[in-house]
Amino acid sequence: QQPVQSPQAVILREGEDAVINCSSSKALYSVHWYRQKHGEAPVFLMILLKGGEQKGHEKISASFNEKKQQSSLYLTASQLSYSGTYFCGLAGGGGTSYGKLTFGQGTILTVHP
Amino acid sequence: GAVVSQHPSWVICKSGTSVKIECRSLDFQATTMFWYRQFPKQSLMLMATSNEGSKATYEQGVEKDKFLINHASLTLSTLTVTSAHPEDSSFYICSASTPTGGYTFGSGTRLTVV
């Protein structure tokens, strides 16, 4: 089942912050975040494993709440290069779901000067 | 590290012909690769899981006879769209799990069937 992302789209000015949420009705093993520019393949941002961990890389960080079955991506002091479509990908556990990522519908982020 | 090379980047073919898309892992061994299809302004939809040396596993609703997947070595997986039709026009992307736990994607192939 496809995870649900919110918001569907967000417009920012450079330097503003944004939060993108991803929730699932199924138990999660890990959450992956990707950014895709128009006409290009998705680029891996980070992976979070169950355990409520939070990760970050410079001004982009993410949290994973296993109990609530949701993850959030935080973008602070946004830059023009942050523009793109953000996808969360949820990985199931073992068995036939192992390794498969199911992607959310995407959140379009546009950063203006 | 963990680079997947995909080609061609784009291809235009006539209706009824077949097109082969290749994905190679350049600096690691990929026992499993995943093939996705993405329509404009939509998410990536998993088509199939390609396993080295065995048959691919297709997602529900994906025609295995139309989308032939071969994973003959630890570094190469191919997707062949057979008897392509305009409705098969899409962005096809492969991915592989990396030694560090994430997934790396190929650069994608934009297929246009005329």
Contacts between the chains, C-beta under 8 A, distances in Angstrom:
chain1	res1	chain2	res2	distance
A	2	B	43	7.2
A	32	B	102	6.5
A	32	B	103	6.5
A	34	B	105	7.9
A	39	B	110	7.7
A	40	B	107	7.2
A	40	B	108	7.0
A	41	B	6	7.8
A	41	B	93	5.4
A	41	B	105	4.2
A	41	B	106	6.2
A	41	B	107	5.1
A	41	B	108	4.5
A	42	B	44	7.1
A	42	B	93	7.5
A	42	B	105	5.3
A	43	B	105	7.6
A	44	B	102	4.7
A	44	B	103	6.5
A	44	B	104	6.4
A	44	B	105	7.6
A	46	B	102	7.8
A	47	B	101	5.7
A	47	B	102	5.0
A	87	B	43	6.4
A	87	B	44	7.0
A	89	B	103	7.5
A	96	B	57	7.3
A	99	B	32	5.8
A	99	B	34	7.4
A	99	B	49	7.1
A	99	B	97	5.9
A	100	B	34	7.1
A	100	B	46	6.1
A	100	B	49	6.6
A	101	B	34	7.2
A	101	B	46	7.1
A	101	B	95	7.8
A	101	B	103	6.4
A	102	B	46	7.1
A	103	B	43	4.7
A	103	B	44	4.8
A	103	B	45	7.8
A	104	B	43	6.5
A	105	B	42	7.5
A	105	B	43	5.0
A	106	B	42	7.8
A	106	B	43	5.4
